Each structure stands twice: as structure tokens, then as C-alpha cells.
Amino acid sequence: MRLLLPALLLSLGLLASCGNTSSGSAPLDGFSTVYVTDPDFGDTFEYRSPDSFTYAPGPLAGDSVSTAETAMFTAINAERLRGGTCSDGQSFPPVPALQFEGHLHKSASGYAGVLAVSGSAALPHKTGDSTPVRRMIAAGFVPAPPNRAVLRFEESLAMGMTDPAAVIAAWKTSSRHCAALFSTVSHGAVARADGQLGAYWVLNTAGW
């Protein structure tokens, strides 16, 4: 079975310091406010980014990365380092490997489990009030991008394949999935959960 979602979420977040997007003033009380506009779901909200935020280079406490996930992440980065051509003919140059990020893995792992338990073949990005951007932020991915920089959140889903090469090949048949595969964002993580319909994959990437 080879199924994947034909649409990819691409959402934007804009940094605002002390509620002013252009002042460039210092964050208030050790925090910056990040205003998020999610055009895919018509969602607007904000989160607070602490000065102490650091990227997690490994899985968070209580989380773990499987051998299958490691193999998939390695394959994704190998593809990025080669560059590639999508099925629509658009070509992408090589881009740096994604840096593993533990908060993004927690988000991807949680949603992969939701999809696997639901047994859904539709692979919805939104379940209830849960969207990719909200899931990544709820998992603790709350960086503050430089003033006026765009923070991009991206999610790709696939189901029914276990071989990393097959999943990547399937993503490359969709122009939006393929573009996300070669996105210039810096951080990412991929998670897998198995259900009655096979393996569910969630790739979360973010950065600017």
C-alpha cells in the first residue's frame, strides 16, 4: 500500500519583541513574543520564547528514536545533500542536512501515534484543534527568530511504506512534499508508528 497526503502544511510565524514587530527592542523579562499566522487553517495565536530556549540535539526525556526512524532521517539527509528533481520537473540544489531536534521529534512521534491508533487512511494534518504548528509549539519548539525573519513550520505525512527510499520517492511525486524535502530550514525529525494499515510516518521540520 502506497498512500500519502497530497497537501503539505506550510505555515509562518513572525517574531515580535515586546509586542512591536519593528522596534528591535530587548525582550521583556527574558522572553520574546512570537506571533503565529497559520494560513492553512486560518489560525492566529502567539507564544512566548524564553531567552533560555535551546535546541535539543537528542530525544527528550521519556522519548526515544527507533532504528527505523534513524534510518529514515539518515536517508532524508542523504537526499538533501544530493539535491534532486521532483516529478513536476522542478530541480533543487543540495541543501545542508537537517539537524535533529528533540522537540520536533516529540511532536512527530505523538502525532504518528495518533494516526496509527485512528487507523485513518486520510492522513489529516488537523484533528480537532490540533494542527502541525500547534503540535510543534506544544512539544516545546519555541525559538525566537531574528527580527522580521520568517519561522517556517512544515509537515509531511506518509503511510503504508517501510523502506525509506520508497517514502522519499513517494514524497518526490508531490511538488509540495518535494519542496519541503529540500527546504532550507535547519531542524527536523521524523517519527514512525505502526497501525493496522501499516507504518505511519510524520516528518516535522522548522527553521528560517
Residue pairs with C-beta under 8 A, 6 or more apart in sequence:
1 159
1 160
1 161
1 197
1 198
2 160
2 161
2 166
2 170
3 121
3 123
3 158
3 159
3 160
4 123
4 156
4 157
4 158
4 159
4 170
4 171
4 174
4 177
5 122
5 123
5 125
5 156
5 157
5 158
6 174
7 125
7 176
8 154
8 155
8 156
8 174
8 176
8 177
8 179
8 180
9 40
9 125
9 131
9 132
9 133
9 153
9 154
9 155
10 40
10 152
10 153
10 154
10 176
10 180
11 36
11 37
11 38
11 39
11 40
11 41
11 131
11 132
11 133
11 152
11 153
11 154
12 36
12 37
12 38
12 39
12 150
12 151
12 152
12 153
13 34
13 35
13 36
13 37
13 133
13 145
13 150
13 151
13 152
13 153
14 21
14 34
14 35
14 36
14 37
14 148
14 150
14 151
15 21
15 32
15 34
15 35
15 144
15 145
15 146
15 147
15 148
15 149
15 151
16 32
16 33
16 34
16 35
16 46
17 23
17 24
17 25
17 26
17 27
17 28
17 32
17 33
17 147
18 25
18 26
18 27
18 28
18 33
19 33
21 35
21 147
21 148
22 147
22 148
24 147
27 49
27 51
27 144
30 50
30 51
30 52
31 48
31 49
31 50
31 51
32 48
32 49
32 51
32 144
33 46
33 47
33 48
33 49
34 46
34 47
34 48
34 49
34 142
34 144
34 145
34 151
35 44
35 45
35 46
36 43
36 44
36 45
36 46
36 47
36 133
36 137
37 43
37 44
38 44
38 131
38 133
40 125
40 131
41 126
41 131
43 131
43 133
43 134
45 134
47 137
47 142
48 142
49 142
49 143
49 144
50 142
53 142
53 143
53 144
55 99
55 101
55 102
55 103
55 143
55 187
56 101
56 102
56 103
56 140
57 99
57 100
57 101
57 102
58 100
58 102
59 65
59 102
59 105
59 106
60 102
60 103
60 105
60 106
60 140
63 102
63 105
63 106
63 109
65 73
65 100
65 105
66 192
68 162
68 192
68 199
69 105
69 190
69 191
69 192
71 164
72 164
72 167
72 190
72 192
72 201
73 98
73 100
73 188
73 189
73 190
74 164
75 164
75 165
75 168
76 98
76 164
76 168
76 181
76 188
76 190
76 203
77 97
77 98
79 168
79 181
79 182
80 94
80 95
80 96
80 97
80 98
80 181
80 182
81 94
81 95
81 96
81 97
82 94
83 91
83 92
83 93
83 94
83 95
83 182
84 91
84 92
84 172
84 178
84 181
84 182
85 91
85 92
85 172
86 92
86 172
86 173
86 174
86 175
86 178
86 179
87 172
87 173
87 174
87 175
87 178
88 175
88 178
90 175
90 178
90 179
92 178
92 179
92 181
92 182
93 182
95 182
95 183
95 184
96 184
96 186
98 185
98 186
98 187
98 188
98 189
98 205
99 186
99 187
99 188
100 187
100 188
100 189
101 141
101 187
101 188
101 189
101 206
102 189
103 136
103 139
103 140
103 141
104 136
104 139
104 141
104 187
104 188
104 189
104 204
104 205
104 206
105 189
105 190
105 191
105 204
106 139
106 140
107 132
107 135
107 136
107 138
107 139
107 141
107 189
107 204
108 189
108 190
108 191
108 202
108 203
108 204
109 191
109 193
109 202
110 135
110 139
111 130
111 132
111 135
111 191
111 202
112 191
112 192
112 193
112 200
112 201
112 202
113 193
114 127
115 123
115 157
115 159
115 193
115 195
115 200
115 202
116 193
116 194
116 195
116 200
117 195
118 127
118 195
119 195
119 196
119 197
121 159
121 197
123 157
123 158
123 159
123 200
125 131
125 132
125 155
125 157
132 153
132 154
132 155
132 204
133 153
135 204
136 153
136 204
136 206
141 206
143 151
145 151
145 208
146 208
149 208
150 208
151 206
151 207
151 208
152 183
152 185
152 205
152 206
152 207
152 208
153 204
153 205
153 206
154 180
154 183
154 185
154 203
154 204
154 205
154 206
155 202
155 203
155 204
155 205
156 171
156 177
156 180
156 181
156 201
156 202
156 203
157 200
157 201
157 202
157 203
158 167
158 170
158 171
158 200
158 201
159 197
159 198
159 199
159 200
159 201
160 197
160 198
160 199
161 167
161 170
161 198
161 199
161 201
162 198
162 199
167 201
168 181
170 177
171 177
171 178
171 180
171 181
172 178
172 181
180 203
180 205
183 205
184 207
185 205
185 206
185 207
185 208
186 207
186 208
187 205
187 206
187 207
188 203
188 204
188 205
188 206
189 203
189 204
190 201
190 202
190 203
190 204
191 201
191 202
191 204
192 199
192 200
192 201
192 202
193 199
193 200
194 200
